[in-house]
Amino acid sequence: MAEQTPTPKIYWRKLFIKVAAFAATEAVCNMSGLSTIANYAEFLTDNNTIAIATETIHNLITLV
């Protein structure tokens, strides 16, 4: 017979505390506007976005 692997034990209290802390942090960041900054930084880290922005700035500089 195949040997069954034991199911991992879930530490519910620890999981609840982590989820609650994450939710509270998200709420505070959303209310203070920091979430917008984080989203913008994530948008800028996309390689395609950086290439397009660099090309656009380069074109603007050459026009001046």
N, CA and C of each residue as an Amber inpcrd file, in Angstrom:
protein
   192
   0.8230000  -1.1800000   0.0000000   0.0000000   0.0000000   0.0000000
   0.8750000   1.2540000   0.0000000   0.3440000   2.3030000  -0.6200000
   1.0800000   3.5600000  -0.6580000   1.0020000   4.2460000   0.7000000
   2.1190000   4.8070000   1.0750000   2.1820000   5.4890000   2.3610000
   1.5900000   6.8900000   2.2170000   0.6910000   7.2510000   3.1110000
   0.0620000   8.5640000   3.0530000   0.8990000   9.5750000   3.8240000
   1.0010000  10.7670000   3.2420000   1.7210000  11.8200000   3.9460000
   0.7610000  12.4950000   4.9200000   1.2470000  12.8260000   6.0940000
   0.3660000  13.4720000   7.0690000   0.0050000  14.8830000   6.6110000
  -1.2200000  15.2680000   6.8890000  -1.6350000  16.6180000   6.5210000
  -1.0020000  17.6080000   7.4880000  -0.5660000  18.7560000   6.9670000
   0.0760000  19.7250000   7.8570000  -0.9280000  20.3410000   8.8210000
  -0.4490000  20.6020000  10.0190000  -1.3080000  21.2000000  11.0360000
  -1.4020000  22.7010000  10.7720000  -2.6060000  23.2200000  10.8210000
  -2.8190000  24.6470000  10.6020000  -2.9130000  25.3280000  11.9600000
  -2.0830000  26.3260000  12.1530000  -2.0940000  27.0940000  13.3860000
  -3.0550000  28.2660000  13.1820000  -4.3180000  28.0480000  13.5370000
  -5.3770000  29.0030000  13.2450000  -5.1720000  30.3450000  13.9150000
  -4.7390000  30.3520000  15.1490000  -4.5580000  31.6230000  15.8670000
  -3.4690000  32.4560000  15.1950000  -2.3630000  31.8210000  14.8590000
  -1.2590000  32.5210000  14.1980000  -1.6980000  33.0300000  12.8210000
  -2.4380000  32.2110000  12.0930000  -2.9430000  32.6070000  10.7780000
  -3.8930000  33.7920000  10.9030000  -4.7910000  33.7510000  11.8780000
  -5.7400000  34.8380000  12.0790000  -5.0230000  36.1400000  12.4220000
  -4.0140000  36.0690000  13.2750000  -3.2640000  37.2700000  13.6550000
  -2.5560000  37.8690000  12.4420000  -1.9590000  37.0170000  11.6100000
  -1.2650000  37.5160000  10.4180000  -2.2340000  38.1460000   9.4270000
  -3.3810000  37.5160000   9.2120000  -4.3790000  38.0560000   8.2780000
  -4.9390000  39.3640000   8.8170000  -5.2140000  39.4280000  10.1150000
  -5.7410000  40.6510000  10.7130000  -4.7220000  41.7810000  10.6350000
  -3.4640000  41.4730000  10.8880000  -2.4150000  42.5010000  10.7970000
  -2.2760000  42.9960000   9.3620000  -2.3400000  42.0850000   8.4050000
  -2.2590000  42.4790000   7.0020000  -3.4300000  43.3710000   6.6160000
  -4.6320000  42.9890000   7.0270000  -5.8260000  43.7780000   6.7000000
  -5.7590000  45.1660000   7.3400000  -5.3050000  45.2510000   8.5740000
  -5.1960000  46.5390000   9.2530000  -4.1550000  47.4200000   8.5650000
  -3.0400000  46.8320000   8.1860000  -1.9960000  47.5890000   7.4860000
  -2.5040000  48.0910000   6.1440000  -3.2140000  47.2490000   5.4170000
  -3.7920000  47.6670000   4.1300000  -4.7640000  48.8200000   4.3280000
  -5.6000000  48.7410000   5.3450000  -6.5760000  49.7980000   5.5960000
  -5.8860000  51.1230000   5.9060000  -4.8600000  51.0830000   6.7410000
  -4.1270000  52.3010000   7.0890000  -3.4230000  52.8730000   5.8590000
  -2.8050000  52.0180000   5.0760000  -2.1080000  52.4840000   3.8680000
  -3.0920000  53.0710000   2.8570000  -4.2540000  52.4530000   2.7120000
  -5.2600000  52.9780000   1.7800000  -5.7800000  54.3390000   2.2370000
  -5.9890000  54.5010000   3.5310000  -6.5020000  55.7690000   4.0410000
  -5.4640000  56.8800000   3.9420000  -4.1890000  56.5320000   4.0560000
  -3.1430000  57.5530000   4.0220000  -2.6320000  57.8240000   2.6120000
  -3.0660000  57.0450000   1.6300000  -2.6300000  57.2800000   0.2600000
  -1.3590000  56.5400000  -0.1190000  -0.8000000  55.7820000   0.7900000
   0.4350000  55.0580000   0.4970000   0.2060000  53.9190000  -0.4830000
  -1.0110000  53.4280000  -0.5510000  -1.3170000  52.3480000  -1.4830000
  -1.1480000  52.8160000  -2.9160000  -1.5170000  54.0660000  -3.1720000
  -1.3670000  54.6240000  -4.5100000   0.1050000  54.6870000  -4.8910000
   0.9500000  55.0670000  -3.9440000   2.3860000  55.1400000  -4.2130000
   2.9350000  53.7500000  -4.4970000   2.4980000  52.7590000  -3.7460000
   2.9580000  51.3930000  -3.9610000   2.5190000  50.8760000  -5.3240000
   1.2870000  51.1730000  -5.7110000   0.8140000  50.7490000  -7.0260000
   1.6000000  51.4260000  -8.1320000   1.9180000  52.7040000  -7.9610000
   2.6910000  53.4280000  -8.9600000   4.0930000  52.8540000  -9.0780000
   4.7140000  52.5120000  -7.9470000   6.0460000  51.9190000  -7.9680000
   6.0160000  50.5550000  -8.6640000   4.9770000  49.7810000  -8.4130000
   4.8330000  48.4860000  -9.0730000   4.6580000  48.6770000 -10.5790000
   3.9070000  49.7060000 -10.9570000   3.7060000  50.0180000 -12.3670000
   5.0270000  50.3850000 -13.0360000   5.8600000  51.1370000 -12.3350000
   7.1310000  51.5590000 -12.9110000   8.1480000  50.4330000 -13.0180000
   8.0270000  49.4240000 -12.1730000   9.0060000  48.3400000 -12.2060000
   8.7760000  47.3840000 -13.3690000   7.6550000  47.5250000 -14.0530000
   7.4040000  46.7100000 -15.2370000   8.3990000  47.1310000 -16.3190000
   9.1520000  46.1810000 -16.8740000  10.2080000  46.4950000 -17.8470000
   9.6640000  47.2160000 -19.0660000   8.5210000  46.8290000 -19.5590000
   7.9530000  47.4560000 -20.7430000   7.6100000  48.9160000 -20.4600000
   7.1050000  49.1990000 -19.2880000   6.7520000  50.5720000 -18.9190000
   7.9980000  51.4410000 -18.8600000   9.0700000  50.9190000 -18.3060000
  10.3130000  51.6800000 -18.2150000  10.8530000  51.9720000 -19.6090000
  10.7970000  50.9970000 -20.5030000  11.2900000  51.2050000 -21.8620000
  10.4780000  52.2750000 -22.5830000   9.1660000  52.2360000 -22.4410000
   8.3070000  53.2300000 -23.0940000   8.5580000  54.6160000 -22.5050000
   8.6690000  54.7030000 -21.1840000   8.9180000  56.0000000 -20.5460000
  10.2720000  56.5580000 -20.9620000  11.2890000  55.7190000 -21.0370000
  12.6190000  56.1630000 -21.4480000  12.6010000  56.6640000 -22.8810000
  11.9410000  55.9320000 -23.7510000  11.8550000  56.3470000 -25.1510000
  11.0950000  57.6620000 -25.2880000  10.0310000  57.8220000 -24.5360000
   9.2500000  59.0560000 -24.5910000  10.0680000  60.2380000 -24.1080000
  10.7710000  60.0750000 -23.0010000  11.6270000  61.1600000 -22.4880000
  12.7310000  61.4890000 -23.4770000  13.3150000  60.4710000 -24.0680000
  14.3680000  60.6880000 -25.0700000  13.8080000  61.4810000 -26.2610000
  12.6200000  61.1230000 -26.7250000  12.0080000  61.8470000 -27.8430000
  11.6850000  63.2840000 -27.4730000  11.2330000  63.5100000 -26.2580000
  10.9430000  64.8750000 -25.8140000  12.2090000  65.7190000 -25.7420000
  13.2880000  65.1200000 -25.2880000  14.5500000  65.8640000 -25.1820000
  15.0910000  66.2230000 -26.5680000  14.9800000  65.3000000 -27.5170000
  15.4950000  65.5740000 -28.8500000  14.6480000  66.6240000 -29.5730000
  13.3820000  66.7850000 -29.2200000  12.5410000  67.7990000 -29.8260000
  12.8800000  69.1940000 -29.3280000  13.4110000  69.2940000 -28.1490000
  13.7130000  70.6070000 -27.5500000  15.0000000  71.1390000 -28.0450000
